Amino acid sequence: MVLKTELCRFSGAKIYPGKGIRFIRSDSQVFLFSNSKCKSYFHNRLKPAKLAWTAMYRKQHKKDIHAEAAKKRRRTTKRPYSRSIVGASLEVIQKKRAEKPEVRDAAREAALR
């Protein structure tokens, strides 16, 4: 048997069926709180991100190790793409790349004079 758990809108804690406090705002938005502490903090307009025991604080300050380990990303490798630069075609660039360093140095010296 699987129990449908919900999350507290303030602390992020799991709430099992038959537990918690449900608050329905005048605009028909439903809030479910795990306990009276969460409810009173919400009504006093305290920010959960500033309280160290809430899930939002732990997420913002990178305290949750379990979620971070499961979320390791693989880096995508960039495929080489050859583009021509304005004023120089692809053939000219490839020819300059293929030049020997001595020839390149001589051309640089000639340009500086």
HUFEN-V839904 format. One record per residue. PHI is phi in whole degrees, 0 to 359 (none if undefined). OMEGA is omega as a letter, one per 40 degrees, with the letter a starting at -180 (NA if undefined). BURIAL is # if it has 24 or more other ideal C-beta (glycine too) atoms within 12 Angstrom, else .. Layout:
phi omega burial
PHI OMEGA BURIAL
PHI OMEGA BURIAL
This chain:
phi omega burial
none a .
256 i .
269 i .
274 i .
264 i .
243 a .
253 i .
293 a #
287 i #
256 a #
268 a #
84 a #
283 i #
287 i .
236 a #
274 a .
304 i .
87 a .
246 i .
90 a #
239 a #
261 i .
238 i .
246 a .
284 a .
296 i .
269 i .
69 i .
274 a .
261 i .
240 i #
240 a #
247 a #
285 a #
205 a .
291 i .
298 i .
296 a #
296 a .
291 i .
295 i #
296 a #
290 i .
276 i .
60 i .
281 a .
270 a .
297 a #
290 a .
262 a .
253 a .
297 a .
270 a .
270 a #
293 a #
295 i #
298 a .
297 i .
289 a .
292 a .
261 i .
53 i .
267 a .
275 a .
284 a .
298 a .
291 a .
291 a .
292 a .
283 a .
255 a .
295 a .
261 i .
262 i .
281 i .
277 i .
275 i .
278 i .
275 i .
293 a .
227 a .
267 i .
239 i .
269 i .
264 a .
301 i .
94 i .
220 a .
279 a .
297 a .
295 a .
296 a .
296 a .
295 i .
294 i .
293 i .
294 a .
282 a .
297 i .
285 a .
301 a .
295 i .
296 a .
295 i .
297 i .
297 i .
294 i .
294 i .
297 i .
295 a .
289 a .
286 a .
284 NA .
